[in-house]
Amino acid sequence: MYHRIASRILAVVLICVVGNAAMGQATRSPFTANGIGDIVELAQAHNQGNGGLGISNGNYWNLNNMNPALLPYNSLTVFSAGFVGGQRTVASESLEEQYTAGNLNYLVTAFPVKKGIWTTSIGLMPYSNVNYDFTYTSVVTGSNDVVEIRERGTGGFNQFYWSNGVALNKYLFVGLKATYIFSSIEKKFSNTIQNVGNVYTPVVTDRVTVSDFLLSGGLAFNADSIFNSKVKFKAGLTYDLGTDVNAKKFQSFDRTVDNRPPIATDTLIDNQSGIVRIPQAIGLGISFNRGLRWMIGMDVKMQKWSEYKRFDGSDGSFDDSFKITLGGEWTPDPSSVTSYIKRITYRIGGSYENTPYLVDNEGEMNQVKDFGINFGWSLPAGRFSSFDMAFRYGRRGSIDKTILEENYYRVYLGITFNDQWFIKRKYD
């Protein structure tokens, strides 16, 4: 027992070391200049194989952090960690650039307080990612001088959460999740007159830091299907409360020459208090499964991003987001003792999303769409654990509608450890 625990602790340490080296390297995207950036999906590597499906489809061997009501399925102590990497090609009518990066995706664990009835879970993962850097030029009014303008943004919010799921009976489950959201987003704006030596470059830095709690809840229903007593029907519901998150703003004004360190710095705003409005969201899911052999399902999630408010109280020129996910998985023979291949779980899925981003294209406001297909598998490791892999290829935006188009692929890697901890040993 102690050997198993030691090996798991070693694995956690290695993951943290690798994750810390990669943290903050989210792939660049101009769209993250809006609001608080890209919202990171809660889906773990095994969920990503299904396209991100997870509101209704809980199971015994994988931790589900998308709907807290599904936690009672985890009757063993479980630890999951994941890494995401990928490449993004951003194109306009005249330019095309590629970016490659990766970062730690999640660290989560759960254990049963009362087996099959109450399970609790904690986790750490990004909440949003901001990473953009673009340059453009403008002519100074009343002169022939050309100014090069540069806008950069880095950071994002992180989340540490505690969730609990309780089985009221064998049909109905409820869950509650408390999330502590923290960290900061930093944006820099500078301009430089071209073809002039030793010219001052003014740089304005804005940094918004948040520190507050979010609340969400979930329901899950499980019953025999009306089609076949061997096929189970599951449904799930999640709701995230809209919250005014406490925030502080710092703003400075620097003067530099030829990209050297600042020769002067002035603090314009020093930790001014304010709020950032995170809007409410609702998710619905249904799925059918036959034990561990196969599962198919659908999720729908909507979030009222039209209610989002910046630190200064202005809206973010966002629209409400809507996402639909379809997916499924298949395990040829989960109990096979003669064939490892038959115990591998294979997954496929896809999603379509109206993202909250709006782009003004010659006076016409167009909402950015995101479509992608996913596939993946879980390789059994030991009695109850697994190594999870998933891949996604997708496209966000379009040159004709939103000026910019992103074609991307992502690779998700995850490990899941299941074990029986906190057992009172008996001796004859």
C-alpha positions in Angstrom: 0.0 0.0 0.0 2.7 2.5 1.0 4.7 1.7 -2.2 1.6 2.6 -4.2 1.0 5.8 -2.4 4.7 6.8 -2.7 4.6 6.1 -6.5 1.5 8.3 -6.9 3.1 11.2 -4.9 6.2 11.0 -7.1 4.0 11.2 -10.2 2.3 14.2 -8.8 5.6 16.0 -8.1 6.8 15.3 -11.6 3.6 16.6 -13.1 3.8 19.8 -11.1 7.5 20.3 -12.1 6.6 19.9 -15.8 3.4 21.9 -15.4 5.1 24.8 -13.8 7.7 24.9 -16.6 4.9 25.2 -19.1 2.4 27.4 -17.1 1.5 30.6 -18.9 2.3 29.4 -22.4 -1.2 29.4 -23.7 -1.2 29.6 -27.5 -1.5 33.1 -28.8 -4.9 34.3 -30.2 -5.9 37.9 -31.1 -9.4 37.0 -29.9 -8.2 36.9 -26.3 -7.7 40.7 -26.3 -11.5 40.8 -25.5 -12.8 40.7 -22.0 -11.0 38.1 -19.7 -9.8 36.1 -22.7 -10.6 32.5 -23.6 -12.6 30.6 -21.0 -10.8 27.3 -20.2 -13.1 24.2 -20.5 -13.6 22.1 -17.4 -13.4 18.9 -19.5 -10.5 16.6 -18.7 -8.6 14.6 -21.2 -11.1 11.7 -21.2 -14.0 14.1 -21.7 -12.1 15.8 -24.6 -12.1 12.6 -26.5 -15.9 12.9 -26.7 -15.7 16.5 -27.8 -16.0 17.8 -24.2 -19.0 15.8 -23.2 -19.6 15.5 -19.4 -22.7 17.1 -17.9 -24.6 13.8 -17.6 -22.2 11.0 -18.3 -20.4 10.2 -15.0 -18.7 6.8 -14.5 -16.8 4.9 -11.8 -13.2 5.2 -13.1 -12.9 8.8 -14.3 -13.4 11.9 -12.2 -16.0 14.3 -13.6 -15.6 17.9 -12.6 -18.1 19.3 -15.1 -21.1 18.5 -13.0 -20.6 18.1 -9.2 -23.7 16.0 -8.9 -21.9 13.2 -10.6 -19.1 12.9 -8.0 -20.8 10.0 -6.0 -19.9 7.7 -9.0 -16.3 7.9 -7.7 -16.3 5.4 -4.9 -12.5 5.2 -4.9 -9.9 7.9 -4.2 -9.0 9.3 -7.6 -6.3 11.7 -8.7 -6.2 13.2 -12.3 -3.7 15.5 -13.9 -3.6 16.8 -17.5 -1.5 18.7 -20.0 -2.7 20.4 -23.2 -0.5 21.5 -26.1 -1.2 22.4 -29.7 -0.6 24.7 -32.7 -2.7 27.6 -34.0 -2.5 29.2 -37.4 -3.9 32.7 -37.5 -4.7 34.1 -40.9 -6.1 37.2 -42.5 -6.4 38.2 -46.1 -2.7 39.2 -46.3 -1.0 37.5 -43.3 -0.6 34.1 -41.8 1.3 33.2 -38.6 1.7 30.0 -36.5 2.0 29.6 -32.8 2.8 26.5 -30.8 2.6 26.1 -27.0 1.4 24.0 -24.1 0.5 24.3 -20.5 -0.7 22.4 -17.4 -4.4 21.8 -17.8 -5.6 20.6 -14.4 -4.8 18.9 -11.1 -7.8 17.4 -9.4 -8.6 14.8 -6.8 -11.6 13.3 -5.1 -12.4 10.8 -2.4 -15.6 9.3 -1.0 -16.7 10.7 2.4 -19.4 8.0 2.4 -19.0 5.5 -0.4 -21.6 5.7 -3.1 -23.4 8.5 -1.3 -21.1 11.5 -0.7 -17.9 12.3 -2.6 -15.8 15.5 -2.2 -13.3 16.9 -4.7 -10.8 19.7 -5.0 -9.0 21.0 -8.1 -6.7 23.6 -9.5 -6.8 24.7 -13.1 -6.8 27.9 -15.3 -10.1 29.8 -15.6 -9.2 32.0 -18.5 -6.2 32.6 -20.8 -5.0 35.8 -22.3 -2.1 35.8 -24.8 -1.9 38.2 -27.8 0.6 40.5 -29.4 -0.1 42.5 -32.5 1.3 45.6 -34.2 -0.2 48.0 -36.7 0.5 51.5 -38.0 -1.4 54.8 -38.1 -0.7 58.2 -39.6 -0.5 61.1 -37.1 -3.2 63.7 -37.9 -1.9 66.8 -39.4 1.6 65.4 -40.3 3.2 62.7 -42.4 4.6 60.8 -39.4 3.7 57.2 -39.2 3.2 55.7 -35.7 3.7 52.0 -35.0 1.2 50.8 -32.4 1.7 47.7 -30.4 -0.8 45.9 -28.1 0.1 43.0 -25.9 -1.7 40.9 -23.3 -0.7 38.1 -21.0 -2.0 36.2 -18.0 -5.4 35.0 -17.2 -7.4 34.0 -14.1 -6.9 30.7 -12.2 -9.4 28.8 -10.1 -9.2 26.6 -7.1 -12.4 24.8 -6.4 -14.1 22.5 -3.8 -17.1 20.5 -4.9 -19.4 18.0 -3.3 -21.8 15.5 -4.7 -24.5 13.6 -2.8 -26.7 10.8 -4.0 -30.3 11.3 -2.6 -31.3 7.9 -3.8 -30.3 5.6 -6.7 -32.0 7.9 -9.2 -31.3 11.5 -8.1 -28.0 13.3 -7.4 -27.2 16.9 -6.3 -23.9 18.8 -6.2 -22.5 22.1 -5.1 -19.2 23.7 -6.1 -17.4 26.7 -4.6 -14.6 28.2 -6.8 -12.0 30.7 -5.7 -10.9 32.7 -8.7 -7.6 34.6 -8.5 -4.6 36.0 -10.5 -4.3 38.9 -13.0 -4.5 39.9 -16.6 -1.9 42.5 -17.8 -2.2 44.5 -21.0 0.3 46.9 -22.5 -0.2 49.6 -25.1 2.7 51.5 -26.8 3.3 53.6 -29.8 6.6 54.6 -31.6 7.1 57.2 -34.4 8.9 55.3 -37.2 12.1 56.4 -38.9 13.1 58.7 -36.1 16.1 57.9 -33.9 16.2 58.1 -30.1 12.5 58.8 -29.9 10.6 58.2 -26.7 8.2 55.3 -26.7 5.3 55.7 -24.2 4.0 52.4 -22.7 0.8 52.2 -20.7 0.4 49.1 -18.6 -3.0 48.0 -17.2 -3.2 45.1 -14.8 -6.5 43.8 -13.3 -6.2 41.3 -10.4 -9.2 39.4 -9.1 -9.8 37.6 -5.9 -13.3 36.3 -5.1 -15.6 33.3 -5.0 -18.0 31.8 -7.6 -20.8 29.4 -6.8 -22.4 26.7 -9.1 -24.6 23.7 -8.6 -25.7 20.6 -10.4 -28.4 17.9 -10.7 -28.1 14.5 -12.2 -30.7 11.8 -12.9 -30.1 8.1 -13.6 -32.7 5.5 -14.6 -33.3 2.5 -16.7 -34.0 3.4 -20.3 -37.5 3.0 -21.7 -35.9 1.2 -24.7 -34.0 -1.6 -23.0 -33.5 -2.5 -19.3 -29.8 -3.0 -20.0 -29.4 0.5 -21.3 -29.3 3.3 -18.8 -30.6 6.9 -19.4 -28.8 9.8 -17.7 -29.6 13.5 -17.6 -27.7 16.4 -16.0 -28.1 20.1 -15.3 -25.5 22.7 -14.2 -26.0 26.3 -13.2 -23.3 28.9 -12.6 -24.4 32.0 -10.7 -23.6 35.4 -12.2 -21.2 37.1 -9.8 -19.6 40.6 -9.4 -16.0 39.5 -8.7 -13.9 41.8 -6.6 -11.0 43.2 -8.5 -8.1 45.7 -8.2 -6.6 47.8 -11.0 -3.0 49.0 -11.4 -1.9 51.3 -14.2 1.5 52.8 -15.0 3.0 55.0 -17.6 6.6 54.3 -18.8 8.9 56.1 -21.2 11.5 54.1 -23.0 14.1 54.7 -25.8 15.0 52.1 -28.4 13.3 49.2 -26.5 15.7 49.7 -23.5 14.6 49.6 -19.9 12.3 52.5 -18.9 14.0 55.8 -18.1 10.9 57.0 -16.2 7.9 55.4 -14.6 4.8 57.0 -13.2 2.0 55.2 -11.4 -1.4 56.4 -12.6 -3.7 54.0 -10.6 -2.5 52.1 -7.6 -4.8 49.1 -6.7 -8.1 50.9 -7.3 -11.0 48.6 -6.2 -13.7 47.6 -8.6 -15.6 44.6 -9.9 -15.7 42.4 -13.0 -19.0 40.9 -13.8 -18.9 37.1 -14.6 -22.3 36.2 -16.2 -24.5 33.3 -15.3 -24.4 30.0 -17.3 -26.6 26.9 -17.7 -25.8 23.5 -19.1 -28.0 20.6 -20.0 -26.9 17.0 -20.9 -28.4 13.6 -21.7 -26.7 10.3 -22.4 -27.4 6.6 -22.9 -25.0 3.9 -21.8 -24.7 0.2 -21.4 -22.5 -0.3 -18.4 -18.9 0.4 -19.4 -19.3 -1.0 -22.9 -20.6 2.1 -24.7 -22.1 5.6 -24.2 -23.5 8.3 -26.4 -24.7 11.7 -25.4 -25.3 15.4 -26.0 -24.5 18.5 -24.0 -25.8 22.1 -24.5 -24.4 25.0 -22.6 -25.3 28.7 -22.7 -23.8 31.7 -21.0 -25.1 35.3 -20.8 -21.9 37.1 -21.9 -24.1 40.1 -23.0 -24.2 40.8 -19.2 -20.4 40.8 -18.8 -19.0 44.1 -17.3 -15.4 45.3 -17.5 -13.6 46.8 -14.5 -14.7 50.3 -15.5 -18.4 49.2 -15.7 -18.6 49.2 -19.5 -19.8 46.1 -21.3 -17.5 44.0 -23.4 -19.4 44.2 -26.7 -20.1 40.5 -26.3 -23.0 38.4 -27.3 -24.4 35.3 -25.4 -22.5 32.1 -26.1 -24.1 28.8 -27.1 -22.3 25.5 -27.4 -23.6 22.0 -28.5 -21.5 18.9 -28.1 -22.2 15.4 -29.4 -20.0 12.4 -28.6 -19.7 8.8 -27.6 -17.3 6.0 -26.5 -16.9 2.3 -26.8 -14.9 -0.4 -24.9 -14.9 -3.8 -26.7 -14.7 -5.8 -23.5 -13.9 -3.9 -20.3 -13.6 -7.1 -18.2 -11.3 -9.0 -20.6 -8.3 -10.8 -19.0 -6.9 -12.1 -22.2 -6.8 -9.0 -24.5 -5.4 -5.6 -23.5 -6.7 -4.1 -26.7 -10.3 -5.0 -25.9 -10.0 -3.1 -22.6 -9.0 0.2 -24.3 -11.8 2.8 -24.4 -12.2 4.6 -27.8 -13.9 8.0 -28.1 -15.1 10.4 -30.7 -17.1 13.6 -30.7 -17.5 17.2 -31.9 -18.8 20.5 -30.9 -20.2 23.7 -32.4 -20.1 27.0 -30.6 -21.2 30.6 -31.0 -18.5 32.2 -28.9 -19.1 35.5 -27.1 -16.7 37.4 -29.4 -18.2 40.0 -31.7 -16.2 41.5 -34.6 -17.0 44.7 -36.5 -16.5 43.9 -40.2 -17.2 47.1 -42.2 -20.1 48.1 -39.9 -21.5 44.6 -39.6 -21.2 42.9 -36.2 -20.5 39.2 -36.7 -20.3 36.6 -33.9 -17.2 34.3 -34.0 -18.0 30.6 -34.5 -15.9 27.7 -33.4 -16.3 24.2 -34.8 -14.1 21.2 -34.0 -14.0 17.4 -34.1 -12.4 15.2 -31.4 -11.2 11.7 -30.9 -9.2 9.9 -28.2 -8.8 6.8 -26.1 -8.0 5.6 -22.5 -5.3 3.0 -22.0 -5.8 0.9 -18.9 -2.9 1.1 -16.3 -3.0 -1.3 -13.3 -6.3 -2.4 -11.9 -8.3 0.9 -12.0 -6.1 3.6 -13.5 -5.6 4.9 -17.0 -3.6 7.0 -19.3 -5.9 9.3 -21.3 -5.3 10.9 -24.7 -7.4 13.1 -26.9 -7.0 15.2 -30.0 -9.0 18.1 -31.4 -8.9 19.8 -34.8 -11.0 22.9 -35.3 -11.5 26.3 -36.8 -12.6 29.6 -35.1 -13.8 32.6 -37.1 -13.6 33.1 -40.8 -11.8 35.7 -42.9 -14.9 36.9 -44.8 -17.0 37.3 -41.6 -14.7 38.1 -38.7 -11.5 39.3 -40.6 -9.3 36.7 -38.8 -9.5 32.9 -39.0 -7.8 30.4 -36.7 -7.2 26.8 -37.6 -5.9 24.8 -34.7 -5.2 21.4 -33.3 -4.8 20.4 -29.7 -3.4 17.4 -27.9 -4.7 16.5 -24.4 -2.7 14.1 -22.2 -4.0 12.9 -18.8 -3.4 10.4 -16.1 -6.0 9.0 -13.7 -5.1 7.1 -10.6 -7.8 5.2 -8.7 -7.1 3.5 -5.4 -8.6 2.5 -2.1 -7.3 4.9 0.5 -8.3 5.5 4.1 -9.0 1.9 4.7 -9.1 0.6 8.3 -6.9 -2.5 8.3 -8.1 -5.6 10.1 -5.8 -8.4 11.5 -6.7 -11.8 12.7 
